[in-house]
Amino acid sequence: MKHPLWLAQRTSASFVRDLLPVRPRNSHKGDYGSVLLLCGSVGLTGAAVLAAQAASRTGSGLVFLGVPEAVYPICAAQCRSQIVFPLPCDGEGRLSLAALDEIERRLPRMDAVLLGPGLGRGGELPALVRAMLTRCRVPMVLDADGLNALDGHIDVLRGSSCPLVLTPHDGEFLRLGGDPLAADRVHEAQEMARRGKCIVLLKGNRTIITDGAAVYRNTTGNPGLACGGSGDVLAGILVSLLGQRVMPLEAAAGAAWIHGAAGDACAERLGEYGMIPEDLLQEIPRLLR
């Protein structure tokens, strides 16, 4: 059944405030989620760092960042409050299937997983992504190259063992079998969510978030967010909310609002032309006060 855009729920500051868990005085870092980010490759280390820092800025208790061993020194040098560790990689500096043993060893202690930013394409990545779909038991965000690894094979998502959130932009949406130019983007996003039995966060002007039935519409954000690295920040925000036990649909809707509102604050302070993804990291804490 189609869900007209005018019936979609609209995200807001009050919506996000209601999502965030109350922080008791006697709490500790273990109470706010341990998240595992599997990101980065040679030439794409910035994606990993931005996502990890965004997760920390959104309130995660512990952020673990697994990167190809070829880029471990670069990422470790830029992450001070995140736990960075190396994973086996191929000759091109991309994660290899040999990384699965270490990933599986860490998974039982994680509350949410992010797979994709900066992974690159090719090699053993498609096999690694498919393996993660069956091994992961906690909510997982598939973003960027994690989505590209599926490339037209969205049906494999139906066999996944974990709640999934997909975060495609138009190009990735097309590669997954959707039509980003359709007159009814809501219906297209719903169809993908139903086919993949997942949450879809379809990026763009007026981002759409749906589980195939319910729909949220986000109206924050501006063209200044249209730059490399912006989506990595969004992915980090989202995995952080999932790790703090926010339900996947609401976590995706809340992350879209936080990301866009941070972008709006940057545009007001710096202008749309000069803002960069690193600036978003400074605005996130102000939105969550």
C-alpha positions, 0 to 999 in steps of 0.5 A, spaced: 500 500 500 502 506 498 503 511 503 502 518 501 508 523 503 503 528 506 501 522 511 509 521 513 511 523 520 515 529 520 522 528 525 523 534 529 528 536 535 522 534 540 522 527 537 529 526 537 530 528 545 524 523 546 529 518 543 535 519 547 536 515 553 536 518 560 543 518 563 543 516 571 548 519 575 551 512 577 551 510 570 558 508 566 560 507 559 558 500 558 551 503 559 551 507 553 553 502 548 559 499 545 559 499 537 563 496 532 565 500 525 568 496 520 571 502 515 576 504 511 581 502 506 587 505 502 586 512 500 579 512 504 581 513 511 577 519 512 571 515 512 573 511 517 575 517 522 569 521 521 564 515 522 568 513 528 568 521 531 561 522 529 559 515 533 563 518 539 560 525 539 553 522 539 554 519 546 556 512 545 560 509 551 565 505 547 567 506 539 571 500 536 574 502 529 576 496 525 580 498 519 585 494 514 592 493 517 595 497 511 591 504 514 591 502 521 597 507 523 593 513 519 587 511 523 590 510 530 593 517 529 587 521 528 582 517 533 584 518 540 577 517 544 576 511 539 579 504 540 582 502 533 585 495 531 588 492 525 584 487 521 587 483 515 587 486 508 588 484 501 594 487 497 590 493 495 588 495 502 581 492 503 579 488 508 579 481 506 575 474 509 581 473 513 578 479 518 572 475 519 575 471 525 577 477 529 570 480 527 567 474 530 571 474 536 568 481 538 561 481 536 558 478 542 560 484 546 557 489 541 550 493 541 551 495 534 555 495 527 556 499 522 559 496 515 561 500 509 564 507 509 570 507 505 571 500 504 572 500 497 570 496 492 572 489 489 576 483 492 573 479 497 568 485 500 562 482 497 563 475 500 565 479 507 559 483 507 554 477 505 558 473 511 557 479 516 549 478 514 549 471 517 554 472 523 551 479 526 546 478 531 545 486 533 543 491 529 547 493 523 548 499 518 550 498 511 552 504 508 556 506 502 561 501 500 557 496 504 551 497 500 555 497 493 558 490 495 551 488 494 550 491 487 543 489 485 543 483 490 538 486 495 534 479 496 540 476 500 538 481 505 532 477 507 536 471 510 540 476 514 540 474 522 540 481 524 536 488 524 538 492 518 538 499 516 540 501 509 542 508 508 543 509 500 544 515 496 540 515 489 546 512 486 546 506 491 539 506 491 539 505 483 544 499 484 540 496 489 534 495 484 530 502 486 528 508 482 531 514 485 527 518 479 520 515 481 515 520 482 513 517 488 520 516 492 516 514 498 513 508 495 520 506 492 523 506 498 517 502 502 518 497 496 526 496 497 524 496 505 519 490 504 524 486 499 530 486 504 526 486 510 530 492 513 529 499 514 531 504 508 534 511 509 533 514 502 538 520 502 536 526 499 532 533 499 527 531 504 530 524 506 525 518 507 525 513 512 521 507 512 520 500 514 516 498 508 509 501 512 511 507 517 514 513 514 518 518 517 520 525 513 526 529 514 526 536 513 533 538 516 539 539 512 541 544 506 546 543 500 552 544 504 551 537 506 553 535 499 560 533 500 564 527 501 564 525 508 557 528 510 554 521 509 560 518 513 558 522 519 550 520 518 552 513 519 556 514 525 550 518 528 546 512 526 550 506 529 551 510 535 543 511 536 542 503 535 548 502 540 544 506 545 538 501 544 534 506 540 529 502 535 532 501 528 526 505 525 526 511 530 534 511 530 534 512 523 529 518 523 533 521 529 540 520 525 537 524 519 534 529 523 541 530 527 545 530 521 541 535 517 540 540 523 548 540 524 548 541 517 543 547 518 547 550 524 554 549 520 551 553 514 548 559 518 555 559 522 560 558 516 555 558 509 554 552 505 560 553 501 565 553 506 562 548 511 566 541 511 564 534 514 568 535 520 564 542 522 558 537 523 562 534 529 562 540 533 555 541 532 552 535 534 553 535 542 550 542 541 543 539 539 543 533 544 544 538 550 
